């Protein structure tokens, strides 16, 4: 079957001319922007290497190495080159709040580390660039969601072959496994350690109080982004034959959120001259197994980890111990098989770009990292860096609703539901935030913690007060969830409350201009956050207008009377339009040199705009790109989408590579926030790129009539088709086959 096409109509607002105009001169603009993106793409493409499949990412060098992560949307662990070092791990919804500091996602005590002693040195004390670590190879298998590492450790005492395999179970959300195998070439006495220990507390910055801070060197990891801290409150261990049980209970500073961790550590039963030493301190516990190793024999050591978080102390610990103790009885192979089976089920829903394996690899990596960071039933949004790091303190921004939510919605609506339910769960906090700021309704915070409270650092207070487009972004995601699922019960029970309260916020946020007979939104902070205190930011006004319209529409769907003021203000809320240059300025009266906000009016806000004005808007953005280069990845990802809307094959082809290549970091396709910094695992960009594919190349959009084609597909050069496998629309699954000439929906 072919999807029905929608014909765009000209959009008008009271007091403004229709949105149509002659195109601006743009040939030189396009050329400069394309050259810049192509050059950046070329530079970064030189660091890559050929890969076996689109799911496998392998490196054979220690540098360059940007850490990736494994996760199941609840529990995560960062990668390390050897696989043996302790790394940052996060549990969704666990935050701290140090004195004078802002709430931030807390790093769990170190549970994944394993170390080897060869008689003179510990493995983890050896620098990764040391010549004693040879034949290194590490593979991230995104289809199985496993990390495998292997290398030879050559020392004065021995040569030891080391292999590590680890995964965070998707089947068991609070469990993970790390397996270490060593094979010495010479006989000798070896030791293996199993620690479970809290990290040292961070050096706090009083971000809730300071008007300005040192953010860090340009291009580096911001010094303000340290993780929250968990303090050990109790710990213990026990030895039973060829295994040990280690446990630790910790609580987050300030918040007192409790987490219990338990490890069942196992080793071979036939170790010669075995001795087991234990260490117990205020910060944790450790077991060290020492034995005589035979030349050429392999020895395997395994950590089975379980975590439990919530109220209670003793019960929390006992639950973690029970689950950890049960894991070795089930066995490594069973746990791995169940885990990979769960991921294979997730991958039944996929995006396939036939003829472009380079794009296919990017698509798979971006889907993978999103799925590692959100899970069904958590009722949490996704921080900009997911569960990978403490980037942006682990706060929830509009990134979650506007950038990461839309691709997940059609692929895994049951997972995406957690994102909109987070906003429903924290509605009361948004109401309190509105009251504190002198408004009515619900004012969702610019940066939210797990409780939905405003947690923006004081030095960015203007964003918390005046970057209000997030209120409309939240509302749009709620409506998109209803469009995709047609779950009227959900809309009536949850979504409508958010839509109503956010619409009421705009009633108190707008100002009536009697001379022009229009409503304004004054003193705003733009999406371009350097623009502060501006009048009528175009994107902000667009989100407000759409929010008001959606509240009315939801009322109609539910047969509830809408507030008549929603319609009145929507009919007179100004959307800036420059009739001289015939484009949408970033804010009312802004110069074309600042770019345009018009593309965002078309997508994601869904306002129909004349193609000639769309072209002018896009040309403004291309001129800005040519002059200043790409900033954060999310903006540049949507330029190819705008080109596809206009049916401009050449422009799309020239923009696609530059929308992702400058941001990829080796060896696992993690994304940097900008081409010039190392703020990696930027999942906002991942969501933007996937929207480029789903809503750009295909010509498909989510509307009240379903997921329908609104313009002719424009596929990147070399791609013969895009296959959207097992996408969910109104409760049914479809395989959607898109070519430049056909769009076919096949029910599953």
C-alpha positions as CSV (number, residue, x, y, z in Angstrom):
1,X,0.0,0.0,0.0
2,X,1.1,3.6,-0.5
3,X,0.9,6.2,2.2
4,X,-1.4,9.1,1.5
5,X,0.3,12.4,0.7
6,X,-0.5,15.6,2.4
7,X,-0.6,18.8,0.5
8,X,0.9,21.8,2.4
9,X,-1.1,24.9,2.8
10,X,0.1,28.5,3.3
11,X,0.4,29.4,6.9
12,X,-0.9,32.8,8.0
13,X,-0.7,34.7,11.3
14,X,-2.8,37.7,12.2
15,X,-0.9,40.9,11.3
16,X,1.6,39.2,8.9
17,X,1.9,38.5,5.3
18,X,1.6,35.0,3.9
19,X,4.8,33.0,4.2
20,X,5.9,33.0,0.6
21,X,8.6,34.9,-1.2
22,X,11.3,34.8,-3.9
23,X,14.4,32.9,-3.1
24,X,17.5,34.7,-1.9
25,X,20.7,34.4,-3.8
26,X,22.4,31.3,-2.4
27,X,24.9,29.6,-4.8
28,X,28.0,31.0,-3.1
29,X,26.5,30.4,0.4
30,X,25.9,26.7,-0.3
31,X,29.3,26.3,-1.8
32,X,31.0,27.7,1.3
33,X,28.9,25.7,3.8
34,X,29.4,22.5,1.8
35,X,33.2,23.0,1.6
36,X,33.4,23.6,5.3
37,X,31.4,20.5,6.2
38,X,33.3,18.3,3.7
39,X,36.6,19.4,5.0
40,X,35.6,18.6,8.6
41,X,34.3,15.3,7.5
42,X,37.4,14.4,5.6
43,X,39.7,15.2,8.6
44,X,37.8,13.0,10.9
45,X,37.3,10.2,8.4
46,X,41.0,9.7,8.3
47,X,41.0,8.3,11.9
48,X,38.5,5.4,11.0
49,X,39.3,1.9,9.8
50,X,37.4,-0.7,7.9
51,X,35.0,-2.7,10.0
52,X,33.7,-6.2,9.5
53,X,30.0,-5.5,10.0
54,X,27.7,-2.6,10.8
55,X,27.3,-3.9,14.4
56,X,30.9,-4.6,15.2
57,X,33.4,-1.9,16.2
58,X,37.0,-3.1,16.7
59,X,40.2,-1.3,17.7
60,X,43.7,-2.7,17.8
61,X,45.4,0.5,19.2
62,X,45.1,2.0,22.6
63,X,45.0,5.6,21.2
64,X,42.9,7.4,20.1
65,X,40.4,5.9,22.5
66,X,37.1,7.7,23.5
67,X,35.3,5.7,26.1
68,X,32.0,4.1,25.2
69,X,29.6,2.4,27.5
70,X,27.3,-0.6,28.0
71,X,23.9,-0.2,29.5
72,X,20.3,-1.5,29.7
73,X,18.6,1.8,30.3
74,X,18.8,1.3,34.1
75,X,22.4,0.3,34.9
76,X,25.5,1.3,32.9
77,X,29.3,0.9,32.9
78,X,31.9,2.9,30.9
79,X,34.4,1.0,28.8
80,X,38.2,1.0,29.4
81,X,40.9,-0.1,26.9
82,X,41.9,-3.2,28.9
83,X,38.5,-4.0,30.3
84,X,40.1,-4.5,33.7
85,X,40.1,-1.0,35.1
86,X,37.4,0.4,37.4
87,X,35.1,2.7,35.4
88,X,32.2,5.0,36.0
89,X,28.9,3.3,36.5
90,X,25.4,4.9,36.8
91,X,22.0,3.8,38.0
92,X,19.1,5.7,36.4
93,X,17.5,8.1,38.9
94,X,20.2,8.0,41.5
95,X,21.4,11.6,42.2
96,X,23.3,13.4,45.0
97,X,23.2,17.0,46.2
98,X,26.3,18.3,47.9
99,X,26.2,21.4,50.1
100,X,26.1,24.5,47.9
101,X,26.3,22.3,44.8
102,X,23.5,21.4,42.4
103,X,22.0,17.9,42.2
104,X,23.9,15.6,39.9
105,X,23.8,12.0,38.8
106,X,25.9,9.9,41.2
107,X,28.6,7.5,40.2
108,X,28.2,4.0,41.8
109,X,31.0,2.5,43.8
110,X,33.5,0.7,41.6
111,X,32.2,-2.8,40.9
112,X,33.7,-3.9,37.5
113,X,37.4,-3.7,38.3
114,X,39.6,-6.9,38.2
115,X,43.4,-6.8,38.5
116,X,46.3,-9.2,38.0
117,X,49.6,-9.4,39.9
118,X,52.5,-11.2,38.2
119,X,54.8,-11.2,41.1
120,X,56.2,-7.7,40.6
121,X,53.5,-5.4,39.2
122,X,49.8,-5.0,39.0
123,X,48.3,-5.0,35.5
124,X,46.2,-1.9,36.1
125,X,49.2,0.2,37.1
126,X,50.8,-0.2,33.7
127,X,50.1,2.7,31.3
128,X,48.1,1.8,28.2
129,X,50.9,3.1,25.9
130,X,53.5,0.8,27.5
131,X,55.3,-1.6,25.2
132,X,54.6,-4.4,27.7
133,X,50.9,-4.4,26.5
134,X,50.9,-6.0,23.0
135,X,48.6,-7.5,20.4
136,X,45.7,-5.5,21.8
137,X,42.2,-5.9,20.4
138,X,38.9,-4.7,21.7
139,X,35.5,-5.3,20.1
140,X,32.2,-3.7,20.9
141,X,29.5,-5.9,19.5
142,X,26.3,-3.8,19.4
143,X,24.1,-6.6,18.2
144,X,25.0,-8.7,21.4
145,X,25.8,-5.6,23.5
146,X,29.0,-7.1,24.8
147,X,32.6,-5.8,25.1
148,X,35.5,-8.1,24.5
149,X,39.2,-7.3,25.1
150,X,42.3,-9.3,24.5
151,X,46.1,-8.5,24.7
152,X,49.5,-9.9,25.8
153,X,51.1,-8.6,28.9
154,X,54.9,-9.0,28.6
155,X,56.8,-8.4,31.8
156,X,60.1,-9.4,33.3
157,X,58.4,-12.1,35.3
158,X,56.1,-13.6,32.7
159,X,54.1,-13.2,29.5
160,X,50.4,-13.4,30.2
161,X,47.5,-13.6,27.7
162,X,44.6,-11.6,29.0
163,X,41.0,-11.7,27.8
164,X,38.0,-9.9,29.3
165,X,34.3,-10.1,28.4
166,X,31.6,-8.0,30.0
167,X,28.0,-7.1,29.6
168,X,25.2,-5.3,31.4
169,X,22.2,-7.7,31.3
170,X,19.2,-6.5,29.4
171,X,17.2,-9.5,30.5
172,X,18.0,-8.8,34.2
173,X,18.0,-5.0,34.5
174,X,20.0,-4.9,37.8
175,X,22.7,-7.4,36.9
176,X,26.0,-7.3,35.1
177,X,28.8,-9.8,34.5
178,X,32.6,-9.4,34.0
179,X,34.7,-12.4,33.0
180,X,38.6,-12.4,33.1
181,X,40.6,-15.2,31.5
182,X,44.4,-15.3,31.9
183,X,46.9,-17.7,30.3
184,X,50.6,-17.4,31.4
185,X,53.3,-18.6,29.1
186,X,55.5,-19.5,32.1
187,X,54.7,-21.1,35.4
188,X,54.7,-18.8,38.4
189,X,52.7,-17.4,41.2
190,X,49.9,-15.0,40.2
191,X,47.2,-13.0,42.0
192,X,43.8,-11.8,40.9
193,X,41.9,-9.1,42.9
194,X,38.1,-8.5,43.1
195,X,37.4,-5.0,44.6
196,X,34.1,-3.4,45.5
197,X,34.8,0.1,46.7
198,X,33.4,3.6,46.8
199,X,35.1,6.4,44.8
200,X,36.8,9.3,46.6
201,X,34.5,12.3,47.0
202,X,34.8,15.0,44.4
203,X,36.2,18.4,45.0
204,X,32.9,20.3,45.1
205,X,32.1,23.5,43.3
206,X,29.2,25.5,44.7
207,X,27.3,25.7,41.5
208,X,24.1,26.6,43.3
209,X,25.7,29.7,44.6
210,X,28.4,30.9,42.2
211,X,27.6,33.6,39.6
212,X,30.5,32.5,37.5
213,X,32.9,29.6,37.4
214,X,35.9,28.3,35.4
215,X,34.3,26.0,33.0
216,X,37.5,24.4,31.7
217,X,39.8,24.8,28.7
218,X,38.3,25.2,25.3
219,X,37.6,21.9,23.7
220,X,38.2,20.0,26.9
221,X,35.9,18.1,29.2
222,X,34.2,20.7,31.5
223,X,35.6,20.7,35.0
224,X,32.1,21.3,36.4
225,X,30.9,18.0,35.1
226,X,32.2,15.7,37.8
227,X,29.8,13.0,39.0
228,X,27.8,12.9,42.2
229,X,29.1,10.8,45.0
230,X,27.9,7.7,46.9
231,X,29.3,7.3,50.5
232,X,29.8,3.8,51.8
233,X,27.6,3.1,54.9
234,X,28.3,-0.6,55.4
235,X,30.1,-3.4,53.6
236,X,31.1,-7.0,54.1
237,X,32.3,-10.2,52.5
238,X,32.4,-13.9,52.9
239,X,34.4,-16.8,51.4
240,X,32.9,-20.1,50.4
241,X,35.2,-22.6,48.6
242,X,36.0,-21.3,45.1
243,X,33.8,-18.2,45.4
244,X,33.4,-15.0,47.5
245,X,30.5,-12.8,48.2
246,X,31.2,-9.1,48.5
247,X,28.5,-6.5,49.4
248,X,28.4,-2.7,49.9
249,X,25.6,-0.4,50.8
250,X,26.0,3.3,49.9
251,X,23.9,6.4,49.9
252,X,24.1,9.5,47.8
253,X,25.5,12.7,49.4
254,X,22.7,15.0,50.4
255,X,19.9,13.0,48.8
256,X,20.4,9.8,51.0
257,X,19.3,7.6,48.1
258,X,20.4,4.1,49.0
259,X,22.0,1.6,46.7
260,X,23.1,-1.9,47.6
261,X,25.6,-3.7,45.5
262,X,26.6,-7.4,45.7
263,X,29.2,-9.4,43.9
264,X,29.6,-13.1,43.6
265,X,33.2,-13.7,42.6
266,X,34.2,-17.1,41.3
267,X,37.5,-18.8,40.4
268,X,38.6,-22.3,39.3
269,X,38.2,-25.0,41.9
270,X,41.6,-26.6,41.2
271,X,44.0,-23.8,41.8
272,X,47.3,-25.0,43.2
273,X,48.5,-23.6,46.5
274,X,45.6,-21.3,46.7
275,X,45.5,-18.5,49.3
276,X,42.6,-16.0,49.7
277,X,43.2,-12.7,51.3
278,X,40.5,-10.2,52.2
279,X,40.5,-6.4,52.9
280,X,37.8,-4.5,54.7
281,X,37.8,-0.7,55.0
282,X,35.4,2.1,55.5
283,X,35.1,2.6,51.8
284,X,34.8,-1.0,50.6
285,X,36.0,-4.6,50.5
286,X,38.4,-6.6,48.4
287,X,39.3,-10.3,47.8
288,X,42.7,-11.3,46.4
289,X,43.2,-14.8,45.1
290,X,46.8,-16.1,44.8
291,X,47.9,-19.4,43.3
292,X,50.6,-21.2,41.4
293,X,49.8,-21.0,37.7
294,X,51.0,-23.6,35.1
295,X,52.5,-22.6,31.8
296,X,50.0,-22.5,28.9
297,X,46.9,-23.2,31.1
298,X,43.9,-20.8,31.1
299,X,42.3,-19.6,34.3
300,X,38.9,-17.9,34.3
301,X,37.6,-15.6,37.0
302,X,34.1,-14.1,37.0
303,X,32.2,-11.3,38.7
304,X,28.4,-11.5,38.9
305,X,27.1,-8.1,40.0
306,X,23.7,-7.2,41.3
307,X,22.4,-3.7,42.4
308,X,19.3,-2.7,44.3
309,X,18.1,0.8,45.0
310,X,15.1,2.1,47.0
311,X,14.0,2.6,50.5
312,X,15.1,0.3,53.3
313,X,18.5,-0.9,54.4
314,X,18.7,-4.6,55.4
315,X,16.1,-5.6,52.8
316,X,17.9,-3.7,50.1
317,X,21.2,-5.5,50.8
318,X,19.5,-8.9,51.1
319,X,17.9,-8.5,47.7
320,X,21.2,-7.6,46.0
321,X,22.9,-10.6,47.7
322,X,20.1,-12.9,46.6
323,X,20.3,-11.9,43.0
324,X,24.1,-11.9,42.9
325,X,24.2,-15.4,44.5
326,X,21.7,-16.8,42.1
327,X,23.7,-15.7,39.0
328,X,26.6,-18.2,39.3
329,X,24.2,-21.0,39.9
330,X,22.5,-20.1,36.5
331,X,25.9,-19.8,34.9
332,X,27.7,-17.4,32.6
333,X,26.6,-19.0,29.4
334,X,22.9,-18.9,30.4
335,X,23.0,-15.3,31.5
336,X,24.9,-14.3,28.3
337,X,22.4,-16.1,26.1
338,X,19.4,-14.5,27.8
339,X,21.0,-11.1,27.5
340,X,21.9,-11.4,23.8
341,X,18.4,-12.8,23.1
342,X,16.9,-9.7,24.6
343,X,19.1,-7.4,22.5
344,X,18.3,-9.4,19.4
345,X,14.6,-8.9,20.1
346,X,15.3,-5.2,20.3
347,X,17.2,-5.2,17.0
348,X,14.2,-6.7,15.2
349,X,13.2,-3.1,15.1
350,X,15.8,-1.4,13.0
351,X,16.6,1.1,10.3
352,X,18.4,-0.3,7.2
353,X,20.0,2.0,4.6
354,X,20.6,-0.3,1.6
355,X,23.7,0.6,-0.4
356,X,25.4,2.8,2.2
357,X,27.2,0.7,4.8
358,X,28.9,3.8,6.2
359,X,25.6,5.4,7.1
360,X,24.3,2.0,8.3
361,X,27.1,1.8,10.9
362,X,26.3,5.3,12.1
363,X,22.6,4.5,12.4
364,X,23.3,1.3,14.4
365,X,25.7,3.0,16.8
366,X,23.2,5.8,17.5
367,X,20.3,3.5,18.1
368,X,22.5,1.4,20.4
369,X,23.5,4.2,22.6
370,X,20.0,5.5,22.9
371,X,18.7,2.1,23.9
372,X,21.5,1.8,26.5
373,X,20.2,4.9,28.2
374,X,16.4,4.5,28.7
375,X,14.2,1.6,29.6
376,X,10.6,0.7,29.8
377,X,9.0,1.5,33.1
378,X,11.7,3.8,34.5
379,X,9.6,7.1,34.0
380,X,12.8,9.0,33.4
381,X,14.1,11.2,30.6
382,X,17.5,10.9,29.0
383,X,20.4,13.2,29.9
384,X,22.3,14.7,27.0
385,X,25.1,12.1,27.5
386,X,22.7,9.3,28.4
387,X,23.9,7.0,31.2
388,X,27.5,7.2,29.9
389,X,29.0,10.0,32.0
390,X,28.1,12.9,34.3
391,X,28.0,15.3,31.3
392,X,25.6,18.2,32.0
393,X,25.4,16.7,35.5
394,X,23.0,14.1,34.3
395,X,20.2,16.7,34.2
396,X,17.2,16.3,31.9
397,X,16.9,19.0,29.2
398,X,14.6,19.5,26.2
399,X,17.1,17.2,24.5
400,X,15.2,14.3,25.9
401,X,11.7,15.4,24.6
402,X,12.7,17.0,21.3
403,X,15.8,15.2,20.1
404,X,15.9,11.7,21.5
405,X,12.2,10.9,22.0
406,X,10.9,11.1,18.4
407,X,13.0,8.2,16.9
408,X,12.4,6.0,19.9
409,X,8.7,6.7,19.7
410,X,8.2,4.9,16.4
411,X,10.8,2.2,17.1
412,X,10.0,1.3,20.7
413,X,6.9,3.2,22.0
414,X,7.0,1.2,25.2
415,X,10.4,2.6,25.9
416,X,9.7,6.1,24.7
417,X,6.7,6.1,27.1
418,X,9.1,6.5,30.0
419,X,10.2,9.9,28.6
420,X,6.7,11.4,28.5
421,X,5.8,9.7,31.8
422,X,8.7,11.5,33.4
423,X,7.1,14.8,32.6
424,X,3.8,13.5,33.9
425,X,5.4,12.3,37.1
426,X,7.1,15.6,37.7
427,X,4.1,17.8,36.8
428,X,3.7,19.1,40.3
429,X,7.3,20.2,40.4
430,X,6.7,22.1,37.2
431,X,3.7,23.8,38.8
432,X,5.8,24.8,41.8
433,X,8.4,26.2,39.4
434,X,5.8,28.3,37.6
435,X,4.6,29.7,40.9
436,X,8.1,30.6,42.0
437,X,8.7,32.5,38.8
438,X,5.4,34.4,39.0
439,X,3.5,32.4,36.4
440,X,0.5,30.0,36.3
441,X,0.3,26.5,35.0
442,X,3.4,24.3,34.7
443,X,6.8,25.7,33.9
444,X,9.1,22.7,33.2
445,X,12.7,23.4,34.3
446,X,15.5,24.1,31.9
447,X,17.5,21.5,33.7
448,X,15.7,18.9,35.8
449,X,16.9,16.3,38.3
450,X,15.2,13.0,38.8
451,X,12.5,14.7,40.9
452,X,11.7,17.3,38.2
453,X,13.1,20.2,40.1
454,X,14.9,23.1,38.5
455,X,18.6,22.4,38.9
456,X,20.3,24.8,36.6
457,X,23.6,26.2,38.0
458,X,23.4,29.7,39.2
459,X,25.8,30.9,36.5
460,X,23.2,29.9,33.9
461,X,20.3,31.4,35.8
462,X,19.0,33.3,32.8
463,X,18.3,29.9,31.0
464,X,16.3,28.7,34.0
465,X,14.2,31.8,34.0
466,X,13.8,32.7,30.4
467,X,14.7,29.8,28.0
468,X,11.0,28.8,28.1
469,X,10.7,27.0,24.8
470,X,11.2,23.8,26.8
471,X,7.6,24.2,28.1
472,X,6.3,23.8,24.5
473,X,8.9,21.1,23.7
474,X,7.5,19.0,26.6
475,X,3.9,19.5,25.3
476,X,4.8,18.6,21.7
477,X,6.3,15.3,22.9
478,X,3.1,14.4,24.8
479,X,1.0,15.0,21.7
480,X,3.4,13.0,19.5
481,X,3.1,10.0,21.9
482,X,-0.7,10.2,21.4
483,X,-0.4,10.5,17.7
484,X,1.8,7.4,17.5
485,X,-0.1,5.2,19.9
486,X,-3.7,6.6,19.7
487,X,-3.9,5.7,23.4
488,X,-6.9,7.9,24.4
489,X,-6.9,6.5,27.9
490,X,-3.3,7.6,28.3
491,X,-4.1,11.0,26.9
492,X,-7.0,11.5,29.3
493,X,-5.2,10.2,32.4
494,X,-1.7,11.6,31.8
495,X,-1.0,13.6,28.7
496,X,-3.9,16.1,28.8
497,X,-2.8,17.3,32.3
498,X,0.6,18.2,30.9
499,X,-0.9,19.8,27.8
500,X,-3.4,21.8,29.8
501,X,-0.9,23.1,32.4
502,X,1.7,24.0,29.9
503,X,-0.8,25.9,27.8
504,X,-1.9,27.8,31.0
505,X,1.8,28.7,31.5
506,X,1.8,30.6,28.2
507,X,-1.4,32.5,29.2
508,X,0.6,34.2,31.9
509,X,3.9,34.4,30.0
510,X,2.6,36.4,27.0
511,X,2.2,40.2,26.9
512,X,-0.6,41.9,24.9
513,X,0.6,44.7,22.6
514,X,-2.4,47.0,22.2
515,X,-0.9,49.1,19.4
516,X,-0.3,46.0,17.2
517,X,-3.1,43.9,18.5
518,X,-0.9,40.9,19.1
519,X,0.6,38.9,21.9
520,X,4.4,38.9,22.4
521,X,6.8,36.9,24.5
522,X,9.3,39.3,25.7
523,X,12.7,38.9,27.4
524,X,13.4,35.4,26.2
525,X,16.6,33.4,25.9
526,X,16.8,31.9,22.4
527,X,17.7,28.4,21.4
528,X,20.9,30.1,20.4
529,X,21.7,30.6,24.1
530,X,24.0,33.6,23.5
531,X,20.9,35.6,22.6
532,X,19.6,36.8,26.0
533,X,16.7,39.1,26.8
534,X,15.4,39.2,23.2
535,X,11.8,39.9,22.0
536,X,9.7,37.3,20.3
537,X,12.2,34.5,19.8
538,X,10.8,32.7,16.8
539,X,11.3,29.1,18.0
540,X,10.0,30.0,21.5
541,X,6.9,31.7,20.1
542,X,6.4,28.8,17.7
543,X,6.4,26.2,20.5
544,X,4.0,28.4,22.5
545,X,1.6,28.6,19.6
546,X,1.8,24.9,18.9
547,X,1.3,24.2,22.6
548,X,-1.9,26.3,22.8
549,X,-3.2,24.6,19.6
550,X,-2.5,21.1,20.9
551,X,-4.2,21.8,24.2
552,X,-7.3,22.8,22.2
553,X,-7.0,19.7,20.0
554,X,-6.6,17.4,22.9
555,X,-9.7,18.9,24.5
556,X,-11.6,18.1,21.4
557,X,-10.4,14.5,21.2
558,X,-11.4,14.0,24.9
559,X,-14.7,15.9,24.5
560,X,-13.6,18.4,27.2
561,X,-14.2,22.1,27.0
562,X,-11.0,24.0,26.1
563,X,-10.1,27.2,27.8
564,X,-11.3,29.9,25.3
565,X,-8.2,31.9,26.0
566,X,-6.0,29.3,24.4
567,X,-7.6,30.0,21.0
568,X,-7.6,33.8,21.5
569,X,-3.9,34.0,22.3
570,X,-3.0,31.5,19.6
571,X,-4.8,33.6,17.0
572,X,-2.7,36.7,17.8
573,X,0.6,35.3,19.0
574,X,3.3,36.8,16.8
575,X,5.6,34.6,14.7
576,X,8.4,36.9,13.5
577,X,8.6,37.2,9.7
578,X,10.9,39.6,7.8
579,X,9.0,40.8,4.7
580,X,12.0,42.6,3.3
581,X,14.3,39.6,3.2
582,X,11.4,37.2,3.2
583,X,12.6,34.8,5.8
584,X,12.0,33.9,9.5
585,X,14.6,35.7,11.7
586,X,15.9,34.1,14.9
587,X,13.9,36.7,16.8
588,X,11.9,39.8,15.9
589,X,14.1,42.3,14.1
590,X,17.1,40.0,14.0
591,X,19.6,40.3,11.1
592,X,19.8,37.5,8.5
593,X,23.4,37.2,9.6
594,X,22.2,35.4,12.7
595,X,20.6,32.6,10.7
596,X,17.0,31.6,10.6
597,X,14.5,29.8,12.8
598,X,12.2,28.9,9.9
599,X,13.4,25.3,9.4
600,X,12.4,24.5,13.0
601,X,8.9,25.9,12.4
602,X,8.5,23.4,9.6
603,X,10.1,20.6,11.6
604,X,9.6,19.6,14.3
605,X,6.8,22.1,15.0
606,X,4.9,21.1,11.8
607,X,3.8,24.5,10.5
608,X,3.3,24.5,6.8
609,X,5.5,27.1,5.1
610,X,5.8,28.0,1.4
611,X,8.8,26.3,-0.3
612,X,10.3,29.6,-1.4
613,X,10.4,30.8,2.2
614,X,11.8,27.5,3.4
615,X,14.6,27.9,0.8
616,X,15.4,31.4,2.1
617,X,15.4,30.2,5.7
618,X,17.7,27.3,4.8
619,X,20.0,29.6,2.9
620,X,20.4,31.9,5.9
621,X,21.4,28.9,8.0
622,X,23.9,27.8,5.3
623,X,25.5,31.2,5.3
624,X,25.9,31.1,9.0
625,X,27.4,27.6,8.8
626,X,29.9,28.7,6.2
627,X,30.9,31.7,8.3
628,X,31.0,30.1,11.8
629,X,31.1,26.4,11.3
630,X,28.8,23.8,13.0
631,X,28.2,24.2,16.7
632,X,26.5,21.5,18.8
633,X,25.6,18.5,16.6
634,X,21.8,18.7,17.0
635,X,21.4,21.8,14.8
636,X,23.5,20.6,11.8
637,X,21.7,17.2,11.8
638,X,18.5,18.8,10.6
639,X,20.0,20.7,7.6
640,X,19.8,17.6,5.4
641,X,16.2,17.1,6.6
642,X,15.4,20.7,5.4
643,X,17.1,20.0,2.0
644,X,15.0,16.8,1.7
645,X,11.8,18.8,2.3
646,X,12.7,21.0,-0.6
647,X,13.5,18.0,-2.8
648,X,17.1,19.2,-3.3
649,X,19.0,16.0,-3.9
650,X,22.3,17.8,-4.5
651,X,22.2,19.8,-1.4
652,X,21.2,16.9,0.7
653,X,24.1,14.8,-0.6
654,X,26.5,17.7,0.1
655,X,25.3,18.1,3.7
656,X,24.8,14.5,5.0
657,X,28.5,13.6,5.7
658,X,29.1,16.9,7.5
659,X,26.1,16.3,9.7
660,X,27.7,13.4,11.5
661,X,31.4,12.7,10.5
662,X,32.9,15.7,12.3
663,X,31.3,14.5,15.6
664,X,32.3,10.8,15.5
665,X,35.1,9.7,17.8
666,X,37.0,6.5,17.6
667,X,36.9,3.6,18.1
668,X,33.2,3.1,18.9
669,X,31.4,5.9,17.0
670,X,30.7,7.9,20.2
671,X,29.6,11.4,19.4
672,X,31.2,14.6,20.6
673,X,29.0,17.5,21.3
674,X,30.9,19.8,18.8
675,X,33.6,19.1,16.2
676,X,36.2,20.7,18.4
677,X,35.5,19.3,21.9
678,X,35.8,16.0,23.7
679,X,32.4,16.1,25.4
680,X,31.5,12.7,24.2
681,X,28.5,10.4,24.1
682,X,26.3,13.3,23.0
683,X,23.1,11.4,22.5
684,X,21.2,14.6,21.6
685,X,23.1,14.5,18.3
686,X,22.3,10.8,17.9
687,X,18.6,11.5,18.2
688,X,18.9,14.4,15.7
689,X,20.7,12.2,13.2
690,X,18.1,9.4,13.4
691,X,15.3,12.0,12.9
692,X,17.2,13.1,9.7
693,X,16.8,9.5,8.5
694,X,13.3,8.8,9.7
695,X,11.6,12.1,8.9
696,X,13.9,13.5,6.2
697,X,15.1,10.9,3.7
698,X,11.7,9.1,3.8
699,X,9.4,12.1,3.4
700,X,7.3,10.6,6.2
701,X,5.8,12.5,9.1
702,X,3.7,11.7,12.1
703,X,0.3,13.3,11.7
704,X,-3.3,12.8,13.0
705,X,-3.8,10.5,10.0
706,X,-0.9,8.4,11.0
707,X,2.7,8.1,9.7
708,X,2.2,9.4,6.2
709,X,4.3,10.7,3.3
710,X,4.2,14.4,3.0
711,X,6.9,14.9,0.4
712,X,8.8,12.7,-2.1
713,X,11.6,10.7,-0.6
714,X,15.1,11.9,-1.1
715,X,17.7,9.3,-0.3
716,X,21.4,10.0,0.1
717,X,23.6,9.3,-2.9
718,X,24.3,5.6,-3.2
719,X,21.4,4.5,-1.1
720,X,18.8,2.5,-3.0
721,X,16.2,2.2,-0.2
722,X,15.5,2.8,3.4
723,X,13.8,0.1,5.4
724,X,12.1,1.0,8.6
725,X,11.7,-2.5,10.2
726,X,9.0,-3.2,12.7
727,X,8.0,0.4,13.3
728,X,4.9,0.9,15.6
729,X,2.0,3.0,14.3
730,X,-1.3,3.1,16.2
731,X,-0.5,-0.1,18.0
732,X,0.4,-2.1,14.9
733,X,3.8,-3.0,13.5
734,X,4.9,-2.3,10.0
735,X,7.9,-2.8,7.8
736,X,8.2,0.4,5.7
737,X,10.1,0.2,2.4
738,X,11.1,3.5,1.0
739,X,12.7,4.1,-2.4
740,X,12.9,7.4,-4.3
741,X,9.7,6.4,-6.1
742,X,7.7,4.2,-3.7
743,X,6.6,4.0,-0.1
744,X,5.2,0.7,0.9
745,X,3.8,-0.3,4.3
746,X,3.9,-4.0,5.0
747,X,2.0,-5.1,8.2
748,X,4.0,-7.5,10.5
